[in-house]
Amino acid sequence: MLKQKASPESVLIPEQEQETIAKLYQILSLESAQPKLVGSNGEEIIIPQSVYNLLGQVVQAMASGQAISIVRHNRELTTQEAANILNVSRPFLVKLLENGEITHIKVGSHRRILFQDLMTYKEQRKVKRRQLLDELIEMTEEAGLYEE
């Protein structure tokens, strides 16, 4: 079963598996002292807590209908993959790279972005957006245009 290599593709839950995923989510939500995995040969192994926590997050997202992508932090992304993750156009992403807003490397003539660098930019953008929204709310409150 695990002979399949990791791929950058997102995983969508097939419709026929939705009920099983929902039941798995219920089971993972329960407090369990020692979660175990049972192999097809009956061999049992205790699942490490870090793996159990990750599995719970994956199942929770799948149960709510979200696609899942698992990416190594040191994975090099193409500009198109990075643009897709940020939900922006590739030309816009290239401008961010050229302006030095996102760290990147060159492989020959191609630009590559480390996944962790892209996530750092995304988090910084989120924080900045929140700060700007807070400032806007403060300005409208001072002008008497916004009530809580």
LOTI-85364 format. One record per residue: residue number from 1; residue in one letter; x, y, z of N, C-alpha, C in turn. Coordinates in steps of 0.05 Angstrom, whole numbers, plus 5000, padded with zeros to 4 digits. Layout:
<pts>
+-----+----+--------+---------+------+---------+----------+-------+--------+---------+------+
!   i ! aa ! n_east ! n_north ! n_up ! ca_east ! ca_north ! ca_up ! c_east ! c_north ! c_up !
+-----+----+--------+---------+------+---------+----------+-------+--------+---------+------+
! NUM !  A !      X !       Y !    Z !       X !        Y !     Z !      X !       Y !    Z !
...
+-----+----+--------+---------+------+---------+----------+-------+--------+---------+------+
</pts>
This chain:
<pts>
+-----+----+--------+---------+------+---------+----------+-------+--------+---------+------+
!   i ! aa ! n_east ! n_north ! n_up ! ca_east ! ca_north ! ca_up ! c_east ! c_north ! c_up !
+-----+----+--------+---------+------+---------+----------+-------+--------+---------+------+
!   1 !  M !   5016 !    4976 ! 5000 !    5000 !     5000 !  5000 !   5017 !    5025 ! 5000 !
!   2 !  L !   5039 !    5026 ! 5015 !    5056 !     5049 !  5016 !   5078 !    5050 ! 4995 !
!   3 !  K !   5075 !    5034 ! 4974 !    5095 !     5034 !  4953 !   5092 !    5059 ! 4935 !
!   4 !  Q !   5070 !    5072 ! 4937 !    5065 !     5097 !  4922 !   5083 !    5119 ! 4932 !
!   5 !  K !   5097 !    5133 ! 4914 !    5114 !     5155 !  4922 !   5097 !    5180 ! 4928 !
!   6 !  A !   5108 !    5197 ! 4945 !    5094 !     5222 !  4951 !   5093 !    5239 ! 4926 !
!   7 !  S !   5071 !    5252 ! 4922 !    5068 !     5270 !  4899 !   5057 !    5296 ! 4908 !
!   8 !  P !   5062 !    5317 ! 4892 !    5052 !     5344 !  4899 !   5022 !    5347 ! 4894 !
!   9 !  E !   5009 !    5326 ! 4885 !    4981 !     5328 !  4879 !   4964 !    5330 ! 4904 !
!  10 !  S !   4943 !    5345 ! 4903 !    4924 !     5346 !  4925 !   4907 !    5321 ! 4924 !
!  11 !  V !   4897 !    5312 ! 4947 !    4881 !     5289 !  4949 !   4852 !    5298 ! 4956 !
!  12 !  L !   4834 !    5290 ! 4939 !    4806 !     5296 !  4944 !   4793 !    5270 ! 4953 !
!  13 !  I !   4774 !    5272 ! 4971 !    4761 !     5248 !  4981 !   4739 !    5239 ! 4961 !
!  14 !  P !   4741 !    5213 ! 4952 !    4720 !     5203 !  4935 !   4694 !    5202 ! 4949 !
!  15 !  E !   4672 !    5206 ! 4935 !    4646 !     5207 !  4947 !   4639 !    5181 ! 4963 !
!  16 !  Q !   4647 !    5158 ! 4952 !    4640 !     5133 !  4965 !   4655 !    5129 ! 4991 !
!  17 !  E !   4676 !    5145 ! 4996 !    4691 !     5142 !  5021 !   4683 !    5163 ! 5043 !
!  18 !  Q !   4665 !    5181 ! 5036 !    4659 !     5202 !  5055 !   4648 !    5192 ! 5082 !
!  19 !  E !   4631 !    5172 ! 5081 !    4620 !     5161 !  5106 !   4642 !    5148 ! 5123 !
!  20 !  T !   4660 !    5134 ! 5110 !    4682 !     5121 !  5125 !   4700 !    5142 ! 5137 !
!  21 !  I !   4706 !    5164 ! 5122 !    4723 !     5185 !  5132 !   4710 !    5199 ! 5156 !
!  22 !  A !   4683 !    5203 ! 5155 !    4669 !     5215 !  5177 !   4671 !    5198 ! 5202 !
!  23 !  K !   4668 !    5172 ! 5198 !    4670 !     5153 !  5221 !   4698 !    5153 ! 5233 !
!  24 !  L !   4718 !    5154 ! 5215 !    4746 !     5155 !  5224 !   4751 !    5180 ! 5240 !
!  25 !  Y !   4740 !    5202 ! 5231 !    4743 !     5228 !  5245 !   4731 !    5226 ! 5273 !
!  26 !  Q !   4707 !    5213 ! 5276 !    4695 !     5209 !  5302 !   4713 !    5193 ! 5320 !
!  27 !  I !   4725 !    5172 ! 5309 !    4743 !     5155 !  5325 !   4767 !    5170 ! 5334 !
!  28 !  L !   4779 !    5185 ! 5315 !    4804 !     5200 !  5322 !   4798 !    5223 ! 5341 !
!  29 !  S !   4773 !    5232 ! 5343 !    4766 !     5254 !  5361 !   4765 !    5244 ! 5390 !
!  30 !  L !   4761 !    5218 ! 5394 !    4759 !     5207 !  5421 !   4787 !    5206 ! 5433 !
!  31 !  E !   4788 !    5210 ! 5459 !    4814 !     5207 !  5473 !   4821 !    5178 ! 5473 !
!  32 !  S !   4845 !    5173 ! 5465 !    4855 !     5145 !  5464 !   4882 !    5144 ! 5477 !
!  33 !  A !   4885 !    5126 ! 5495 !    4911 !     5124 !  5510 !   4933 !    5114 ! 5491 !
!  34 !  Q !   4928 !    5094 ! 5475 !    4948 !     5083 !  5458 !   4936 !    5075 ! 5431 !
!  35 !  P !   4936 !    5094 ! 5412 !    4925 !     5087 !  5385 !   4943 !    5067 ! 5372 !
!  36 !  K !   4931 !    5047 ! 5358 !    4947 !     5026 !  5346 !   4939 !    5023 ! 5317 !
!  37 !  L !   4958 !    5013 ! 5302 !    4954 !     5006 !  5274 !   4957 !    4976 ! 5272 !
!  38 !  V !   4937 !    4963 ! 5259 !    4938 !     4934 !  5256 !   4943 !    4928 ! 5227 !
!  39 !  G !   4965 !    4913 ! 5222 !    4972 !     4906 !  5194 !   4954 !    4883 ! 5184 !
!  40 !  S !   4956 !    4878 ! 5158 !    4940 !     4856 !  5147 !   4948 !    4829 ! 5158 !
!  41 !  N !   4972 !    4827 ! 5169 !    4980 !     4801 !  5181 !   4973 !    4800 ! 5211 !
!  42 !  G !   4959 !    4820 ! 5221 !    4951 !     4820 !  5249 !   4970 !    4833 ! 5268 !
!  43 !  E !   4994 !    4841 ! 5258 !    5014 !     4854 !  5274 !   5004 !    4881 ! 5282 !
!  44 !  E !   5008 !    4888 ! 5308 !    5000 !     4914 !  5319 !   5024 !    4931 ! 5325 !
!  45 !  I !   5021 !    4957 ! 5320 !    5042 !     4976 !  5327 !   5028 !    5001 ! 5339 !
!  46 !  I !   5040 !    5011 ! 5360 !    5029 !     5036 !  5372 !   5037 !    5059 ! 5354 !
!  47 !  I !   5018 !    5076 ! 5347 !    5022 !     5099 !  5330 !   5035 !    5121 ! 5347 !
!  48 !  P !   5058 !    5132 ! 5339 !    5070 !     5154 !  5354 !   5050 !    5178 ! 5355 !
!  49 !  Q !   5051 !    5193 ! 5377 !    5032 !     5215 !  5381 !   5034 !    5235 ! 5359 !
!  50 !  S !   5058 !    5241 ! 5349 !    5061 !     5261 !  5328 !   5047 !    5252 ! 5302 !
!  51 !  V !   5049 !    5226 ! 5296 !    5036 !     5215 !  5272 !   5005 !    5215 ! 5277 !
!  52 !  Y !   4997 !    5208 ! 5301 !    4968 !     5208 !  5307 !   4956 !    5236 ! 5305 !
!  53 !  N !   4971 !    5256 ! 5314 !    4961 !     5284 !  5312 !   4958 !    5292 ! 5283 !
!  54 !  L !   4978 !    5285 ! 5267 !    4978 !     5292 !  5239 !   4955 !    5278 ! 5225 !
!  55 !  L !   4951 !    5253 ! 5231 !    4929 !     5237 !  5219 !   4902 !    5250 ! 5226 !
!  56 !  G !   4900 !    5259 ! 5251 !    4875 !     5272 !  5259 !   4870 !    5298 ! 5243 !
!  57 !  Q !   4890 !    5314 ! 5239 !    4887 !     5338 !  5223 !   4879 !    5332 ! 5194 !
!  58 !  V !   4892 !    5312 ! 5182 !    4886 !     5304 !  5155 !   4857 !    5295 ! 5153 !
!  59 !  V !   4849 !    5277 ! 5171 !    4822 !     5267 !  5170 !   4801 !    5289 ! 5175 !
!  60 !  Q !   4807 !    5307 ! 5193 !    4788 !     5329 !  5199 !   4784 !    5346 ! 5174 !
!  61 !  A !   4806 !    5352 ! 5160 !    4804 !     5368 !  5135 !   4788 !    5353 ! 5114 !
!  62 !  M !   4794 !    5328 ! 5111 !    4780 !     5312 !  5091 !   4751 !    5309 ! 5097 !
!  63 !  A !   4744 !    5306 ! 5123 !    4716 !     5303 !  5131 !   4700 !    5329 ! 5125 !
!  64 !  S !   4714 !    5351 ! 5126 !    4700 !     5377 !  5120 !   4702 !    5384 ! 5090 !
!  65 !  G !   4711 !    5365 ! 5074 !    4710 !     5368 !  5045 !   4734 !    5383 ! 5033 !
!  66 !  Q !   4755 !    5387 ! 5048 !    4778 !     5401 !  5038 !   4798 !    5382 ! 5025 !
!  67 !  A !   4812 !    5392 ! 5004 !    4833 !     5376 !  4992 !   4857 !    5377 ! 5010 !
!  68 !  I !   4874 !    5356 ! 5008 !    4897 !     5354 !  5025 !   4922 !    5352 ! 5008 !
!  69 !  S !   4942 !    5368 ! 5015 !    4969 !     5365 !  5003 !   4989 !    5364 ! 5026 !
!  70 !  I !   5007 !    5344 ! 5024 !    5028 !     5342 !  5044 !   5054 !    5347 ! 5029 !
!  71 !  V !   5068 !    5367 ! 5038 !    5092 !     5376 !  5023 !   5115 !    5378 ! 5043 !
!  72 !  R !   5139 !    5368 ! 5036 !    5162 !     5371 !  5053 !   5170 !    5400 ! 5053 !
!  73 !  H !   5179 !    5410 ! 5076 !    5187 !     5439 !  5078 !   5210 !    5446 ! 5061 !
!  74 !  N !   5227 !    5427 ! 5054 !    5251 !     5433 !  5038 !   5246 !    5428 ! 5008 !
!  75 !  R !   5221 !    5423 ! 5001 !    5214 !     5417 !  4973 !   5217 !    5443 ! 4956 !
!  76 !  E !   5229 !    5440 ! 4933 !    5231 !     5463 !  4915 !   5207 !    5464 ! 4897 !
!  77 !  L !   5193 !    5486 ! 4896 !    5169 !     5490 !  4880 !   5176 !    5505 ! 4855 !
!  78 !  T !   5161 !    5499 ! 4833 !    5163 !     5515 !  4809 !   5148 !    5541 ! 4814 !
!  79 !  T !   5152 !    5561 ! 4797 !    5137 !     5586 !  4800 !   5107 !    5581 ! 4797 !
!  80 !  Q !   5099 !    5562 ! 4780 !    5070 !     5557 !  4777 !   5059 !    5544 ! 4801 !
!  81 !  E !   5073 !    5524 ! 4813 !    5064 !     5512 !  4838 !   5061 !    5532 ! 4860 !
!  82 !  A !   5081 !    5549 ! 4863 !    5080 !     5570 !  4884 !   5057 !    5589 ! 4879 !
!  83 !  A !   5053 !    5597 ! 4854 !    5030 !     5615 !  4848 !   5004 !    5602 ! 4855 !
!  84 !  N !   5001 !    5576 ! 4849 !    4977 !     5562 !  4856 !   4972 !    5561 ! 4886 !
!  85 !  I !   4993 !    5557 ! 4901 !    4990 !     5556 !  4930 !   4981 !    5583 ! 4941 !
!  86 !  L !   4992 !    5605 ! 4930 !    4984 !     5632 !  4939 !   4958 !    5641 ! 4926 !
!  87 !  N !   4949 !    5626 ! 4907 !    4924 !     5634 !  4892 !   4928 !    5661 ! 4878 !
!  88 !  V !   4952 !    5663 ! 4865 !    4958 !     5687 !  4849 !   4967 !    5678 ! 4821 !
!  89 !  S !   4969 !    5696 ! 4802 !    4979 !     5689 !  4776 !   5009 !    5685 ! 4777 !
!  90 !  R !   5019 !    5669 ! 4758 !    5048 !     5665 !  4757 !   5063 !    5691 ! 4752 !
!  91 !  P !   5054 !    5708 ! 4733 !    5069 !     5734 !  4729 !   5070 !    5751 ! 4755 !
!  92 !  F !   5048 !    5751 ! 4771 !    5048 !     5766 !  4796 !   5069 !    5754 ! 4815 !
!  93 !  L !   5070 !    5727 ! 4816 !    5090 !     5714 !  4833 !   5118 !    5721 ! 4825 !
!  94 !  V !   5123 !    5721 ! 4799 !    5150 !     5728 !  4788 !   5158 !    5756 ! 4797 !
!  95 !  K !   5139 !    5775 ! 4797 !    5144 !     5802 !  4806 !   5152 !    5802 ! 4836 !
!  96 !  L !   5138 !    5786 ! 4852 !    5146 !     5784 !  4880 !   5174 !    5773 ! 4883 !
!  97 !  L !   5182 !    5754 ! 4866 !    5209 !     5743 !  4867 !   5229 !    5764 ! 4859 !
!  98 !  E !   5223 !    5778 ! 4837 !    5242 !     5799 !  4827 !   5245 !    5822 ! 4847 !
!  99 !  N !   5224 !    5828 ! 4862 !    5225 !     5850 !  4882 !   5237 !    5840 ! 4908 !
! 100 !  G !   5244 !    5815 ! 4910 !    5257 !     5804 !  4934 !   5238 !    5799 ! 4957 !
! 101 !  E !   5212 !    5798 ! 4951 !    5193 !     5794 !  4973 !   5191 !    5764 ! 4981 !
! 102 !  I !   5199 !    5747 ! 4963 !    5200 !     5718 !  4968 !   5228 !    5708 ! 4960 !
! 103 !  T !   5241 !    5695 ! 4978 !    5268 !     5684 !  4972 !   5265 !    5661 ! 4952 !
! 104 !  H !   5283 !    5661 ! 4933 !    5283 !     5639 !  4913 !   5311 !    5633 ! 4904 !
! 105 !  I !   5314 !    5611 ! 4890 !    5340 !     5603 !  4879 !   5336 !    5599 ! 4849 !
! 106 !  K !   5359 !    5599 ! 4835 !    5358 !     5594 !  4806 !   5370 !    5566 ! 4801 !
! 107 !  V !   5356 !    5551 ! 4785 !    5366 !     5525 !  4776 !   5368 !    5527 ! 4746 !
! 108 !  G !   5392 !    5533 ! 4736 !    5395 !     5539 !  4708 !   5381 !    5566 ! 4703 !
! 109 !  S !   5362 !    5566 ! 4685 !    5347 !     5590 !  4679 !   5320 !    5591 ! 4694 !
! 110 !  H !   5315 !    5570 ! 4710 !    5289 !     5568 !  4724 !   5291 !    5577 ! 4753 !
! 111 !  R !   5270 !    5590 ! 4762 !    5268 !     5599 !  4790 !   5255 !    5576 ! 4806 !
! 112 !  R !   5265 !    5572 ! 4830 !    5253 !     5552 !  4848 !   5249 !    5566 ! 4875 !
! 113 !  I !   5227 !    5559 ! 4888 !    5220 !     5571 !  4914 !   5218 !    5548 ! 4934 !
! 114 !  L !   5232 !    5550 ! 4956 !    5229 !     5530 !  4977 !   5201 !    5533 ! 4989 !
! 115 !  F !   5189 !    5510 ! 4994 !    5162 !     5511 !  5006 !   5162 !    5527 ! 5032 !
! 116 !  Q !   5182 !    5523 ! 5049 !    5183 !     5537 !  5075 !   5185 !    5567 ! 5070 !
! 117 !  D !   5200 !    5576 ! 5050 !    5202 !     5605 !  5044 !   5175 !    5616 ! 5035 !
! 118 !  L !   5161 !    5600 ! 5019 !    5134 !     5609 !  5010 !   5115 !    5611 ! 5033 !
! 119 !  M !   5116 !    5592 ! 5052 !    5099 !     5593 !  5075 !   5106 !    5617 ! 5094 !
! 120 !  T !   5131 !    5623 ! 5095 !    5140 !     5647 !  5111 !   5128 !    5672 ! 5099 !
! 121 !  Y !   5129 !    5675 ! 5072 !    5117 !     5698 !  5059 !   5087 !    5699 ! 5064 !
! 122 !  K !   5074 !    5676 ! 5061 !    5045 !     5675 !  5065 !   5037 !    5683 ! 5093 !
! 123 !  E !   5052 !    5675 ! 5113 !    5046 !     5682 !  5141 !   5051 !    5712 ! 5145 !
! 124 !  Q !   5072 !    5723 ! 5134 !    5078 !     5751 !  5136 !   5056 !    5768 ! 5123 !
! 125 !  R !   5047 !    5758 ! 5100 !    5025 !     5772 !  5086 !   4999 !    5772 ! 5102 !
! 126 !  K !   4994 !    5749 ! 5115 !    4970 !     5747 !  5132 !   4972 !    5766 ! 5156 !
! 127 !  V !   4995 !    5768 ! 5169 !    4999 !     5786 !  5192 !   4995 !    5815 ! 5183 !
! 128 !  K !   5007 !    5822 ! 5160 !    5006 !     5849 !  5150 !   4977 !    5856 ! 5143 !
! 129 !  R !   4962 !    5838 ! 5131 !    4934 !     5842 !  5124 !   4918 !    5847 ! 5149 !
! 130 !  R !   4923 !    5832 ! 5170 !    4908 !     5835 !  5195 !   4914 !    5862 ! 5208 !
! 131 !  Q !   4939 !    5870 ! 5207 !    4947 !     5897 !  5218 !   4933 !    5919 ! 5203 !
! 132 !  L !   4932 !    5917 ! 5176 !    4919 !     5938 !  5160 !   4889 !    5939 ! 5166 !
! 133 !  L !   4877 !    5915 ! 5169 !    4848 !     5915 !  5176 !   4843 !    5927 ! 5203 !
! 134 !  D !   4860 !    5921 ! 5222 !    4857 !     5933 !  5249 !   4860 !    5964 ! 5248 !
! 135 !  E !   4879 !    5973 ! 5232 !    4883 !     6002 !  5228 !   4858 !    6015 ! 5215 !
! 136 !  L !   4847 !    6001 ! 5195 !    4823 !     6011 !  5182 !   4799 !    6013 ! 5201 !
! 137 !  I !   4796 !    5992 ! 5217 !    4774 !     5992 !  5237 !   4778 !    6015 ! 5256 !
! 138 !  E !   4803 !    6019 ! 5266 !    4808 !     6041 !  5284 !   4802 !    6068 ! 5272 !
! 139 !  M !   4809 !    6072 ! 5247 !    4804 !     6097 !  5233 !   4774 !    6102 ! 5230 !
! 140 !  T !   4759 !    6081 ! 5223 !    4730 !     6084 !  5220 !   4716 !    6088 ! 5246 !
! 141 !  E !   4726 !    6075 ! 5268 !    4715 !     6080 !  5294 !   4719 !    6109 ! 5303 !
! 142 !  E !   4743 !    6119 ! 5298 !    4749 !     6147 !  5305 !   4732 !    6167 ! 5290 !
! 143 !  A !   4725 !    6159 ! 5265 !    4708 !     6177 !  5249 !   4679 !    6173 ! 5254 !
! 144 !  G !   4672 !    6154 ! 5272 !    4644 !     6148 !  5279 !   4629 !    6133 ! 5258 !
! 145 !  L !   4644 !    6119 ! 5241 !    4631 !     6104 !  5219 !   4629 !    6074 ! 5225 !
! 146 !  Y !   4640 !    6065 ! 5248 !    4641 !     6037 !  5254 !   4633 !    6033 ! 5283 !
! 147 !  E !   4614 !    6015 ! 5287 !    4605 !     6008 !  5314 !   4610 !    5979 ! 5319 !
! 148 !  E !   4618 !    5972 ! 5343 !    4623 !     5943 !  5350 !   4597 !    5929 ! 5355 !
+-----+----+--------+---------+------+---------+----------+-------+--------+---------+------+
</pts>
